[in-house]
Amino acid sequence: MRRHPPRFIKLTGAEKTFLKQLVRDGRTEQRAARRARILLAMTKARTVVGALAERLEVTPKAIWDLCRRYEERGLEAVWDAPRSGRPRSFSPLGSSANRTVGLL
């Protein structure tokens, strides 16, 4: 299997602080926190992508893709990209529950 050369990224002090806060904040979506962990790990020269991928339960390709997105978009790479289409909508539980009660 051919290995890719490491693609280390350089973060500013403010970016590192922001990513560390994301990881520590209990309200951060787990996928965003995982991406923040990956970016923080990829700043270290001794990081082995295969081992990191195994530890965080992602594929090595996902790590490489995230590094490329970071190079293109900066810290916006941590968040999900906007999706096309109408957002999901849920009807209130009470409106359907009232109809079924009246039928019995």
N, C-alpha and C positions, 0 to 999 in steps of 0.2 A: 504494500500500500504506500503510495507516494504521500509524503508529508508536506504540508504547506509551510512556508516560512512564517514565523510568528508575526502577527500584525498587532503590535503594541500601540496603544493610544496614549496621548498625553492629555492630562486633565489639569486645569488650573486649580489653584487652592479652593476657589469658590465652588467650582464644579464638584470637586471631591467632597466638600462639606455638604453640598446639596444632595449628592447621591447617598452619602452616609446617613443623612437625616431621613431620606426616603426609606432606606433599609430598616432603620430603627423605628419609624413611625408605624404603629399598629393599624393605622387606617389606610395605608397604601395597599393598592391591589397587589396581590402576590406576583402576578406576571410583571408588573412594573418594578417591584422590589427585586425580582430575579434578574431583570435586565440591568438594574443598578449594580447588583453584585457582580455581574459579568463584566461590566465596564470598569469597575474598581479593580477586579482581578487582572484585567488585561493591561493595566498600567505597570504591572510587575514583570520584570524580565524573566523571572523563573517560572512563570505560569505555563503549564502544559495544557493545551486546549483539550485534548482527549480526556485528561483527568478532571478538568474543570467541568466539561460536558457531562461526564459520568456523575460527578458530585451533585450537580444542579439538575440532573435529569433532563437534559436537552441534548440535541445533536451538535456535533462540532460545526456543521454547516450553519446552524442557528446562531452560533457565536460569531462566526465569520460575517454572516449577514448583518448582525447587530453592529459589529465594528464598522462595517461599510456605511450603514445608516447613520451611525454617530459621526463619521467623517463628513457625510453630506449635510446632515440636519442638526448636529450638535446634540444637546440634551433632550431635544424633542424626540429622539430615537427611543427614549424610555417609555413614552406613552404610545398607545395604540393609534394607528393611522385612522383618519375618518373613513367611515364606510359609506358606500352609496346606498340609496334606497331609503324608504320611510322607516323611521324608528319603530320598534315594537310598541304596541299599545295594549293594555290589559283593561278589560272591563271591570268595574268594581264588583267585588264579591257579593255585596248586598243586592244588586239589581237582578242577578240570575237566581239567587236564593229565594227572593220574594216570589218570583214567578212559579217556581216549583212547589212552594208551600201552598199556594193558592190552588194548584191542580189536584192536590191530594184530598 
